[in-house]
Amino acid sequence: MSGRMARFALGAYQATGTLLTPFVGGYLAYRAAKGKEDRARRLERSGYASADRPAGPLVWFHAASVGETNAVIPLIREIRRRDIHVILTTGTITSAKLAAERIGNDAIHQYVPLDLKPAVSRFLEYWQPDCALIAESEIWPATLMELGRRRIPQILVNARMSDRSFERWGRRPALAEALFENLALVIAQSDVDAERFRDLGARHVMMSGNLKVDTDAPPYDAEVFADYKKQLGSRKTWAAISTFDGEEKAAGIVHRALKERNGQLTIIVPRHPERADEIEAELVKLGLKVARRTRGDALAPDVDVFLGDTIGEMGLYLRLTEVAFVGRSLFAEGGQNPLEPAMLGCAVLSGSNVQNFREAYQKLARRGSARMVRDTEMLAKGVHYLLTNDDARRNMIEAGIGAVQEMRGALTATVKGLEPYINPLTVKARLLPKAAVQR
């Protein structure tokens, strides 16, 4: 949330105890029409529960979207290993589906309540969490204030502070301090992030590293993978993953430029699969033949682009290639996570706008496993070079795997930082009768 939005929200909260309540219904209806809200579970966004609260200690995890959800999955499993119950809230349909697939019964999933005092109060009154662990950069004033009022420890895990957010918060130091002083602990991804949170008023800050490095490699269906590999034969491939508007067209232009020389298949995995129809139409205008995962299209020799328009199958797409361009970096800003392609054996290419993943890219680049490109032409040259130079590609792949191994350890550091909050809950949980601990 930007500083301006936070100032407005905090003022409304303090003055009236609510925020834009008359507009909630219309807001949710609009998002539902756009496919961004689960119509059947809209009441959860107003704080109404759709599941029973289990007996015993309960930790509330909040992860905004897919990336944050993936990052906290190992931490959720660590908490559950201690017999502590977990409720996980997310804000998107895609992250809810991912949670169902990757976590299953290890956590109760609910959609996060809107940052309105009545919704947040209703949620907290029902679930009564003993602790709140919030992933990365989610700062919501009403939620922070309500948790503080109830003396529920709230901790930012895998916390990061982008350049833009730090600048905006820095313009309003009093507001920042009023919010950040409510945090019992900030466990930051990097030394830079830790220093920024301290500057903005957080009292207790430590650095852990990036939890995304300690996640398991994304899963895949071995039978589906084997079938696609058979269809591909010896054909070369490269992938453009987590792409945003403009980057799919760039990938299509790259494919067209290299097709005569390499005969490659281009795999495009958009960050938002609901844009698939629009993306396909754009690629067809470039004269390209598109196969779509959702249609079960075969990867015939005349197919130019394999459009990965599904959720939760990044492990499949990345295993079909050894060269991956990571999007939201060429025409959009912020970047996306380069660690998954690196850990799955891909040479990484990216645009230069990677502020949200700066440290990860710096470490990969220092090892020689990631290269930055300025524009579509440079991307085409990079893809061609890696498709035709086996030694260079293998060197980048090995360097990336080594860099990921070096970066591991964030999960252990995070768990250690959480011990003062989690250990008492572990004791309490294990003193309960066994039947009460089981859901």
C-alpha positions in Angstrom: 0.0 0.0 0.0 1.4 3.4 -0.9 2.0 6.1 1.7 -0.9 8.2 0.4 -3.4 5.3 0.6 -2.1 4.3 4.1 -2.4 7.9 5.4 -6.0 8.1 4.1 -6.9 4.6 5.5 -5.3 5.3 8.9 -7.1 8.6 9.2 -10.4 7.0 8.3 -9.8 4.2 10.7 -9.0 6.6 13.6 -11.9 8.9 12.9 -14.7 6.4 12.1 -13.4 2.9 12.7 -14.2 2.0 9.1 -13.1 2.7 5.6 -15.2 3.2 2.5 -17.8 0.7 3.8 -20.6 1.8 1.4 -18.4 0.8 -1.5 -17.4 -2.7 -0.4 -20.2 -4.5 -2.2 -19.6 -2.7 -5.4 -15.8 -3.3 -5.2 -16.3 -7.0 -4.7 -18.9 -7.2 -7.5 -16.4 -5.5 -9.8 -13.6 -7.8 -9.0 -15.9 -10.8 -9.3 -16.9 -9.7 -12.8 -13.2 -9.5 -13.7 -12.7 -13.0 -12.4 -10.6 -11.8 -9.5 -13.0 -12.8 -6.7 -14.5 -16.2 -5.9 -18.2 -15.4 -5.9 -19.0 -18.4 -3.7 -16.7 -17.2 -1.0 -17.2 -13.4 -1.1 -18.4 -13.3 2.5 -14.9 -14.2 3.6 -13.7 -10.8 2.4 -16.0 -9.3 4.9 -14.5 -11.4 7.7 -17.2 -14.1 7.8 -15.6 -17.5 8.3 -16.5 -20.5 6.1 -14.6 -23.1 8.2 -14.5 -24.2 11.9 -11.8 -22.8 14.1 -9.8 -25.8 15.6 -9.1 -26.0 19.3 -5.7 -25.0 20.4 -3.1 -22.5 19.3 -3.5 -20.9 15.9 -1.1 -18.9 13.8 -2.5 -16.6 11.0 -0.4 -16.5 7.9 -1.2 -13.9 5.2 0.3 -14.2 1.7 -1.0 -11.8 -0.9 -0.5 -13.8 -4.1 1.2 -16.8 -5.7 4.8 -15.8 -5.0 4.3 -15.0 -1.4 2.3 -18.2 -0.9 5.0 -20.3 -2.4 7.6 -18.6 -0.1 5.7 -19.3 3.2 4.8 -23.0 2.4 7.9 -24.4 4.0 7.4 -22.2 7.1 3.8 -23.3 7.4 5.0 -26.9 7.4 7.5 -26.1 10.1 4.7 -24.5 12.3 2.4 -27.5 11.7 5.2 -29.9 12.7 4.9 -28.3 16.1 1.2 -29.2 16.3 0.2 -25.6 16.0 -2.8 -24.9 13.7 -2.5 -22.6 10.8 -5.0 -20.4 8.9 -3.7 -19.0 5.6 -5.3 -16.0 3.9 -4.6 -15.0 0.4 -6.0 -12.3 -1.9 -6.3 -14.0 -5.2 -8.0 -17.0 -6.8 -4.7 -18.2 -8.2 -3.0 -18.3 -4.8 -6.0 -20.0 -3.3 -5.8 -22.8 -5.9 -2.0 -23.0 -5.3 -2.6 -23.3 -1.5 -5.1 -26.2 -2.1 -2.6 -28.0 -4.3 0.6 -27.5 -2.3 -0.6 -27.3 1.3 -3.9 -29.3 1.4 -4.9 -30.0 5.0 -1.8 -28.5 6.5 -3.7 -25.1 6.7 -7.2 -23.7 6.7 -7.6 -21.4 3.7 -9.7 -18.2 3.8 -9.7 -15.1 1.6 -8.2 -12.2 3.4 -10.7 -9.7 4.9 -10.8 -6.3 3.4 -8.8 -3.7 5.3 -11.9 -2.3 7.0 -12.3 -2.3 10.8 -15.6 -4.3 10.8 -14.3 -7.0 8.5 -10.9 -7.3 10.3 -12.6 -7.3 13.7 -15.1 -10.0 12.7 -12.2 -12.1 11.3 -10.1 -11.7 14.4 -13.0 -12.2 16.8 -13.8 -15.6 15.2 -10.3 -17.0 14.6 -8.6 -15.5 17.6 -5.0 -16.1 16.3 -2.2 -16.2 18.8 0.2 -14.7 16.3 0.1 -13.1 12.8 2.8 -13.8 10.2 2.5 -11.5 7.2 4.6 -12.2 4.1 6.8 -9.7 2.3 5.3 -6.2 1.9 1.7 -6.3 2.9 1.0 -3.2 5.1 -2.7 -2.6 5.8 -3.5 0.0 8.4 -6.8 -1.2 9.8 -5.4 -4.7 10.1 -2.2 -3.5 11.8 -4.1 -1.3 14.2 -6.7 -4.0 15.1 -3.9 -6.6 15.8 -2.1 -4.1 17.9 -5.2 -3.2 19.9 -5.8 -6.9 20.7 -2.1 -7.3 21.5 -1.6 -10.1 19.0 2.0 -10.2 17.9 2.4 -9.4 14.2 5.5 -10.3 12.3 6.6 -9.5 8.8 8.4 -12.5 7.4 10.5 -12.5 4.2 10.0 -8.8 4.4 11.1 -6.5 1.6 10.8 -2.8 0.9 10.9 -1.6 -2.7 12.7 1.6 -3.7 9.3 3.2 -4.6 7.6 2.2 -1.3 10.6 3.3 0.8 10.5 6.7 -0.9 6.8 7.1 -0.4 6.9 6.1 3.3 9.9 8.3 3.8 7.8 11.4 2.9 5.5 10.6 5.8 7.7 9.5 8.7 5.1 10.1 11.4 2.6 7.9 9.6 5.2 5.2 8.9 6.3 5.1 12.6 2.7 4.9 13.8 2.1 1.8 11.7 5.5 0.0 11.8 5.8 0.4 15.6 2.9 -2.1 15.8 5.2 -4.8 14.4 6.6 -7.1 17.0 9.4 -8.2 14.6 10.5 -7.7 11.0 12.4 -10.6 9.4 13.9 -9.0 6.3 15.1 -10.6 3.1 18.3 -8.5 2.9 20.4 -6.0 4.9 19.1 -3.2 2.7 15.5 -4.2 3.5 16.3 -4.5 7.2 17.8 -1.0 7.3 14.8 0.5 5.5 12.4 -1.0 8.0 14.5 0.4 10.9 14.5 3.8 9.3 10.7 3.8 9.0 10.2 3.0 12.7 10.2 -0.8 13.1 11.6 -1.5 16.5 12.9 -5.1 16.2 14.4 -6.1 12.8 16.6 -9.0 11.8 17.8 -10.4 8.4 17.2 -13.9 7.3 17.7 -14.1 3.5 15.0 -14.9 1.0 12.6 -17.7 1.9 12.0 -18.3 -1.8 15.4 -19.9 -2.0 14.4 -22.5 0.6 11.2 -23.6 -1.2 11.0 -27.0 -3.0 11.3 -27.0 -6.7 7.8 -26.5 -8.2 6.1 -29.9 -8.8 5.1 -31.4 -12.1 3.2 -34.3 -13.6 5.8 -36.8 -14.8 3.5 -38.5 -17.3 2.5 -35.1 -18.9 6.1 -34.1 -19.0 7.2 -37.3 -20.7 4.4 -36.9 -23.3 5.5 -33.4 -24.2 9.2 -34.4 -24.3 8.3 -37.1 -26.8 6.4 -34.7 -29.0 9.3 -32.2 -28.9 12.0 -34.8 -29.8 15.2 -33.0 -30.4 13.6 -29.6 -31.0 15.1 -26.6 -29.2 13.0 -24.6 -26.7 13.2 -21.4 -24.7 10.6 -20.0 -22.3 9.3 -16.5 -21.4 7.8 -16.9 -18.0 5.8 -14.6 -15.6 5.3 -12.2 -18.5 3.3 -9.0 -18.4 1.6 -7.0 -21.2 4.0 -6.3 -24.0 6.4 -9.1 -23.1 4.4 -11.8 -24.8 4.5 -9.9 -28.1 8.3 -9.4 -27.6 8.6 -13.2 -27.2 6.7 -13.7 -30.4 8.9 -11.2 -32.3 12.0 -13.1 -30.9 10.6 -16.4 -32.1 9.9 -15.1 -35.6 13.4 -13.6 -35.8 15.0 -16.9 -34.8 12.7 -19.4 -36.4 14.6 -20.0 -39.7 17.9 -20.4 -37.9 16.9 -22.5 -34.9 13.4 -24.0 -35.6 12.8 -23.6 -31.8 9.5 -23.9 -29.9 8.8 -20.8 -27.7 7.0 -21.4 -24.4 5.1 -18.4 -23.0 3.8 -18.6 -19.4 1.9 -15.3 -18.6 1.8 -14.1 -15.0 -2.0 -13.8 -15.4 -3.4 -16.8 -17.4 -6.8 -15.1 -17.8 -5.2 -12.9 -20.5 -4.6 -16.1 -22.6 -7.2 -15.3 -25.3 -5.8 -11.8 -25.8 -2.2 -13.1 -25.9 -3.1 -15.8 -28.4 -4.8 -13.2 -30.7 -1.7 -11.0 -30.5 0.6 -13.9 -31.4 -1.7 -15.0 -34.3 -1.4 -11.5 -35.7 2.3 -12.0 -35.9 1.7 -15.1 -38.1 2.4 -17.6 -35.3 0.7 -20.9 -34.7 -0.2 -21.3 -31.0 -0.8 -24.5 -29.0 -2.5 -24.0 -25.6 -2.1 -26.1 -22.5 -5.8 -25.7 -21.5 -6.9 -27.1 -24.9 -4.5 -30.0 -24.7 -3.1 -29.1 -28.1 -0.3 -31.2 -29.4 3.2 -29.7 -29.9 3.3 -30.5 -33.6 6.4 -29.5 -35.6 4.6 -26.5 -37.1 3.6 -25.1 -33.7 5.5 -21.9 -32.9 4.3 -21.1 -29.4 3.2 -23.3 -26.5 1.0 -21.0 -24.4 1.1 -22.2 -20.7 -2.3 -20.8 -19.7 -2.6 -22.8 -16.5 -2.0 -22.2 -12.8 0.5 -24.2 -10.7 2.4 -25.9 -13.6 5.5 -23.7 -13.7 7.5 -26.9 -12.8 6.3 -28.5 -16.0 7.1 -25.6 -18.3 10.5 -24.9 -16.9 11.5 -28.6 -17.1 10.8 -28.4 -20.9 13.6 -25.9 -21.5 17.1 -24.8 -20.4 16.7 -21.1 -21.3 14.2 -18.8 -19.5 13.4 -15.1 -19.8 11.8 -13.9 -16.6 9.2 -11.2 -17.2 7.8 -8.1 -15.6 11.3 -6.8 -16.3 11.3 -5.6 -19.9 8.2 -3.4 -20.2 6.8 -3.6 -16.7 8.7 -2.9 -13.5 9.7 -4.8 -10.4 10.7 -8.1 -11.9 9.6 -11.6 -10.9 11.3 -14.4 -9.0 14.4 -15.8 -11.0 15.2 -18.5 -8.4 12.7 -21.1 -9.7 14.2 -21.3 -13.2 17.7 -21.2 -11.7 17.1 -24.1 -9.3 15.4 -26.1 -12.2 18.4 -25.8 -14.4 17.7 -22.9 -16.7 20.1 -20.1 -17.9 18.2 -16.9 -16.9 17.6 -13.8 -19.0 15.8 -10.7 -17.8 15.1 -7.1 -18.5 16.7 -4.6 -16.2 13.7 -3.5 -14.2 14.1 -6.0 -11.4 14.0 -3.8 -8.3 11.8 -6.2 -6.2 14.3 -9.0 -6.7 17.5 -7.0 -6.9 19.6 -9.0 -4.4 18.6 -12.4 -6.0 19.6 -11.1 -9.5 22.8 -9.6 -8.2 23.9 -13.0 -6.7 22.9 -14.9 -9.8 24.7 -12.4 -12.0 27.8 -12.5 -9.9 28.0 -16.2 -10.5 27.4 -15.8 -14.2 24.0 -17.5 -14.2 21.8 -14.5 -15.2 22.1 -11.9 -17.9 20.2 -8.6 -18.4 18.9 -7.5 -21.8 17.8 -3.9 -22.7 15.2 -4.6 -25.4 13.6 -7.1 -27.7 16.6 -7.1 -30.1 19.0 -7.9 -27.3 16.7 -10.6 -26.0 16.7 -12.2 -29.4 20.5 -12.2 -29.5 20.7 -13.7 -26.0 18.2 -16.5 -26.8 20.0 -17.3 -30.0 23.4 -17.4 -28.3 22.2 -19.7 -25.6 20.3 -22.0 -27.9 23.4 -22.5 -30.1 26.2 -22.4 -27.6 26.0 -25.6 -25.4 29.0 -24.8 -23.2 27.8 -21.3 -22.4 24.4 -22.5 -21.6 25.7 -25.4 -19.4 28.0 -23.0 -17.5 25.1 -20.6 -16.7 23.0 -23.5 -15.6 25.6 -24.9 -13.2 26.4 -21.4 -11.9 22.7 -20.9 -11.2 22.3 -24.2 -9.2 25.4 -23.2 -7.2 24.2 -19.7 -6.5 20.8 -21.1 -5.2 22.6 -23.5 -2.9 24.8 -20.7 -1.5 21.7 -18.6 -0.8 19.8 -21.3 1.2 19.3 -20.9 4.9 16.5 -18.4 5.2 14.1 -20.9 6.6 16.4 -21.9 9.5 17.1 -18.2 10.3 13.4 -17.3 10.2 12.3 -20.2 12.4 15.0 -19.2 14.9 13.7 -15.6 14.9 10.2 -16.8 15.5 11.1 -19.0 18.5 10.1 -16.6 21.2 6.6 -16.4 19.7 6.2 -20.0 18.5 7.8 -22.1 21.3 5.2 -21.1 24.0 2.5 -22.1 21.4 4.2 -25.5 20.8 4.2 -26.2 24.5 0.5 -25.2 24.8 -0.4 -27.3 21.8 1.4 -30.4 23.0 -0.3 -30.2 26.4 -3.7 -30.5 24.8 -5.4 -33.8 24.5 -4.4 -35.4 21.2 -8.0 -35.3 19.8 -8.1 -31.5 20.3 -4.9 -31.0 18.3 -6.1 -32.9 15.3 -8.4 -31.1 12.9 
